[in-house]
Amino acid sequence: MNFNPDPLEKDIEKKVCDFAKTRGILVYKFTSPARRSVPDRLFILPGGSVFWIEFKRKGKKPSPGQEAEIERMRKQGARVHVSDNVEAGKRIIELESL
């Protein structure tokens, strides 16, 4: 098994998204041409509940623009998470699935 102590953001994102799909969750890569800094992925649970995850590399934080957009979304009642590792991302999926 090849263990990478510092995986790329895209590798973290892929593993978490693959895990979500095994649980019957729809996963969409989201880009908004009219708005920068929107979180990376949109997740739709069976039953229609929606949440977002912004993925970062281990130890990295969202940019100021991303932080502002996440806060803006949360003020509207959106559930937005930030994950910088696979295990934390899987925990988000599990908790949102309860």
DOMI-334745 format. One record per atom (N, C-alpha, C): x, y, z; residue in three letters; atom name. Coordinates in steps of 0.2 Angstrom, whole numbers. Example, Ala and Ser with C-alpha at 12.3 -4.5 7.8 and 13.67 -1.06 7.14 Angstrom:
(r (66 -28 39) ALA N)
(r (62 -22 39) ALA CA)
(r (66 -16 39) ALA C)
(r (64 -11 35) SER N)
(r (68 -5 36) SER CA)
(r (64 0 39) SER C)
This chain:
(r (4 -6 0) MET N)
(r (0 0 0) MET CA)
(r (4 6 0) MET C)
(r (3 11 -4) ASN N)
(r (7 17 -5) ASN CA)
(r (3 22 -1) ASN C)
(r (7 24 5) PHE N)
(r (4 30 9) PHE CA)
(r (8 36 8) PHE C)
(r (4 41 6) ASN N)
(r (7 48 5) ASN CA)
(r (5 52 11) ASN C)
(r (9 55 15) PRO N)
(r (8 59 21) PRO CA)
(r (5 66 19) PRO C)
(r (6 68 13) ASP N)
(r (4 74 11) ASP CA)
(r (1 74 4) ASP C)
(r (-5 71 4) PRO N)
(r (-9 70 -2) PRO CA)
(r (-11 77 -5) PRO C)
(r (-12 77 -12) LEU N)
(r (-14 83 -15) LEU CA)
(r (-22 84 -13) LEU C)
(r (-24 90 -14) GLU N)
(r (-31 91 -13) GLU CA)
(r (-36 87 -17) GLU C)
(r (-34 86 -23) LYS N)
(r (-38 82 -28) LYS CA)
(r (-39 75 -26) LYS C)
(r (-33 72 -23) ASP N)
(r (-33 65 -20) ASP CA)
(r (-38 65 -14) ASP C)
(r (-38 69 -10) ILE N)
(r (-42 69 -4) ILE CA)
(r (-49 70 -6) ILE C)
(r (-50 74 -11) GLU N)
(r (-57 75 -13) GLU CA)
(r (-60 69 -17) GLU C)
(r (-56 66 -21) LYS N)
(r (-58 60 -24) LYS CA)
(r (-60 54 -19) LYS C)
(r (-56 53 -14) LYS N)
(r (-57 48 -9) LYS CA)
(r (-63 49 -5) LYS C)
(r (-64 55 -3) VAL N)
(r (-70 57 0) VAL CA)
(r (-77 56 -4) VAL C)
(r (-76 59 -10) CYS N)
(r (-82 58 -15) CYS CA)
(r (-83 51 -16) CYS C)
(r (-78 47 -17) ASP N)
(r (-80 40 -19) ASP CA)
(r (-83 37 -13) ASP C)
(r (-81 38 -7) PHE N)
(r (-84 36 -1) PHE CA)
(r (-91 38 0) PHE C)
(r (-93 44 -2) ALA N)
(r (-100 47 -2) ALA CA)
(r (-104 43 -7) ALA C)
(r (-101 42 -13) LYS N)
(r (-105 38 -18) LYS CA)
(r (-107 31 -15) LYS C)
(r (-103 28 -12) THR N)
(r (-104 21 -9) THR CA)
(r (-110 21 -4) THR C)
(r (-112 27 -2) ARG N)
(r (-117 28 3) ARG CA)
(r (-123 30 0) ARG C)
(r (-123 30 -7) GLY N)
(r (-129 33 -11) GLY CA)
(r (-130 40 -11) GLY C)
(r (-125 44 -10) ILE N)
(r (-125 51 -10) ILE CA)
(r (-123 53 -17) ILE C)
(r (-127 58 -20) LEU N)
(r (-125 61 -26) LEU CA)
(r (-120 66 -25) LEU C)
(r (-115 66 -29) VAL N)
(r (-109 71 -28) VAL CA)
(r (-108 75 -35) VAL C)
(r (-108 81 -34) TYR N)
(r (-107 86 -40) TYR CA)
(r (-101 90 -39) TYR C)
(r (-97 91 -44) LYS N)
(r (-91 96 -44) LYS CA)
(r (-95 102 -46) LYS C)
(r (-94 108 -42) PHE N)
(r (-98 114 -43) PHE CA)
(r (-93 119 -45) PHE C)
(r (-95 123 -50) THR N)
(r (-91 129 -52) THR CA)
(r (-97 134 -54) THR C)
(r (-96 140 -52) SER N)
(r (-100 146 -53) SER CA)
(r (-97 151 -57) SER C)
(r (-99 151 -63) PRO N)
(r (-95 157 -67) PRO CA)
(r (-96 164 -65) PRO C)
(r (-102 165 -62) ALA N)
(r (-103 172 -59) ALA CA)
(r (-101 173 -52) ALA C)
(r (-98 168 -49) ARG N)
(r (-96 169 -42) ARG CA)
(r (-90 165 -40) ARG C)
(r (-85 168 -38) ARG N)
(r (-79 165 -36) ARG CA)
(r (-79 162 -29) ARG C)
(r (-75 157 -28) SER N)
(r (-74 155 -21) SER CA)
(r (-79 150 -18) SER C)
(r (-84 148 -23) VAL N)
(r (-89 143 -20) VAL CA)
(r (-86 137 -19) VAL C)
(r (-88 133 -13) PRO N)
(r (-85 127 -11) PRO CA)
(r (-85 122 -17) PRO C)
(r (-80 117 -17) ASP N)
(r (-78 112 -22) ASP CA)
(r (-84 108 -24) ASP C)
(r (-87 105 -19) ARG N)
(r (-92 99 -20) ARG CA)
(r (-99 100 -17) ARG C)
(r (-104 98 -20) LEU N)
(r (-111 98 -18) LEU CA)
(r (-113 91 -17) LEU C)
(r (-115 90 -11) PHE N)
(r (-118 83 -10) PHE CA)
(r (-125 83 -8) PHE C)
(r (-129 78 -12) ILE N)
(r (-136 78 -11) ILE CA)
(r (-137 71 -8) ILE C)
(r (-140 71 -2) LEU N)
(r (-142 64 2) LEU CA)
(r (-148 62 -1) LEU C)
(r (-149 55 0) PRO N)
(r (-156 52 -1) PRO CA)
(r (-161 56 3) PRO C)
(r (-166 58 0) GLY N)
(r (-171 62 4) GLY CA)
(r (-170 70 2) GLY C)
(r (-165 72 -1) GLY N)
(r (-164 78 -4) GLY CA)
(r (-160 83 0) GLY C)
(r (-158 81 6) SER N)
(r (-154 86 10) SER CA)
(r (-147 87 7) SER C)
(r (-145 94 7) VAL N)
(r (-139 96 3) VAL CA)
(r (-134 99 8) VAL C)
(r (-128 97 6) PHE N)
(r (-122 101 10) PHE CA)
(r (-116 101 5) PHE C)
(r (-111 105 7) TRP N)
(r (-106 107 3) TRP CA)
(r (-99 105 7) TRP C)
(r (-94 104 3) ILE N)
(r (-87 103 6) ILE CA)
(r (-82 107 2) ILE C)
(r (-78 111 5) GLU N)
(r (-72 114 2) GLU CA)
(r (-66 110 4) GLU C)
(r (-63 107 -1) PHE N)
(r (-57 103 1) PHE CA)
(r (-51 107 0) PHE C)
(r (-46 105 5) LYS N)
(r (-40 109 5) LYS CA)
(r (-34 103 6) LYS C)
(r (-28 105 5) ARG N)
(r (-23 101 6) ARG CA)
(r (-21 101 14) ARG C)
(r (-18 96 17) LYS N)
(r (-17 95 24) LYS CA)
(r (-14 101 27) LYS C)
(r (-17 104 32) GLY N)
(r (-15 110 35) GLY CA)
(r (-17 117 32) GLY C)
(r (-19 116 26) LYS N)
(r (-21 123 22) LYS CA)
(r (-28 125 24) LYS C)
(r (-29 131 24) LYS N)
(r (-35 135 26) LYS CA)
(r (-38 138 19) LYS C)
(r (-45 139 19) PRO N)
(r (-48 142 14) PRO CA)
(r (-45 149 13) PRO C)
(r (-45 152 7) SER N)
(r (-43 159 5) SER CA)
(r (-47 163 8) SER C)
(r (-45 170 9) PRO N)
(r (-50 175 12) PRO CA)
(r (-57 175 8) PRO C)
(r (-56 175 1) GLY N)
(r (-62 175 -3) GLY CA)
(r (-67 168 -2) GLY C)
(r (-64 163 -1) GLN N)
(r (-67 157 1) GLN CA)
(r (-70 157 8) GLN C)
(r (-67 160 13) GLU N)
(r (-69 161 19) GLU CA)
(r (-76 165 19) GLU C)
(r (-75 171 15) ALA N)
(r (-81 175 15) ALA CA)
(r (-87 172 12) ALA C)
(r (-86 168 6) GLU N)
(r (-91 165 3) GLU CA)
(r (-94 159 7) GLU C)
(r (-90 155 11) ILE N)
(r (-93 150 16) ILE CA)
(r (-97 154 21) ILE C)
(r (-95 159 24) GLU N)
(r (-99 163 29) GLU CA)
(r (-105 165 26) GLU C)
(r (-105 168 20) ARG N)
(r (-111 170 17) ARG CA)
(r (-116 165 16) ARG C)
(r (-114 159 14) MET N)
(r (-118 153 13) MET CA)
(r (-121 151 19) MET C)
(r (-117 151 24) ARG N)
(r (-119 148 31) ARG CA)
(r (-124 153 34) ARG C)
(r (-124 159 33) LYS N)
(r (-129 164 35) LYS CA)
(r (-135 163 32) LYS C)
(r (-135 160 26) GLN N)
(r (-142 158 22) GLN CA)
(r (-144 152 24) GLN C)
(r (-141 148 29) GLY N)
(r (-143 142 31) GLY CA)
(r (-140 136 28) GLY C)
(r (-135 137 23) ALA N)
(r (-132 131 20) ALA CA)
(r (-127 128 25) ALA C)
(r (-127 121 24) ARG N)
(r (-122 118 28) ARG CA)
(r (-115 117 24) ARG C)
(r (-110 120 26) VAL N)
(r (-104 120 22) VAL CA)
(r (-98 118 27) VAL C)
(r (-94 113 25) HIS N)
(r (-89 111 28) HIS CA)
(r (-82 112 25) HIS C)
(r (-77 112 28) VAL N)
(r (-70 112 26) VAL CA)
(r (-66 106 28) VAL C)
(r (-63 102 23) SER N)
(r (-59 96 25) SER CA)
(r (-52 96 22) SER C)
(r (-47 95 26) ASP N)
(r (-40 95 24) ASP CA)
(r (-37 88 24) ASP C)
(r (-42 83 25) ASN N)
(r (-39 76 25) ASN CA)
(r (-45 71 24) ASN C)
(r (-43 65 22) VAL N)
(r (-48 60 20) VAL CA)
(r (-53 58 26) VAL C)
(r (-49 56 32) GLU N)
(r (-53 54 37) GLU CA)
(r (-58 59 40) GLU C)
(r (-56 66 40) ALA N)
(r (-61 71 42) ALA CA)
(r (-67 71 37) ALA C)
(r (-65 71 30) GLY N)
(r (-70 71 25) GLY CA)
(r (-75 65 26) GLY C)
(r (-73 59 27) LYS N)
(r (-77 54 28) LYS CA)
(r (-82 55 35) LYS C)
(r (-79 58 40) ARG N)
(r (-83 59 46) ARG CA)
(r (-88 64 44) ARG C)
(r (-87 69 40) ILE N)
(r (-92 74 38) ILE CA)
(r (-98 70 34) ILE C)
(r (-96 66 30) ILE N)
(r (-101 62 26) ILE CA)
(r (-105 58 31) ILE C)
(r (-102 54 36) GLU N)
(r (-105 50 40) GLU CA)
(r (-110 54 45) GLU C)
(r (-108 60 47) LEU N)
(r (-112 64 52) LEU CA)
(r (-118 67 48) LEU C)
(r (-117 69 42) GLU N)
(r (-122 72 38) GLU CA)
(r (-127 67 36) GLU C)
(r (-125 60 36) SER N)
(r (-130 55 34) SER CA)
(r (-134 52 39) SER C)
(r (-133 55 45) LEU N)
(r (-137 53 51) LEU CA)
(r (-144 55 51) LEU C)
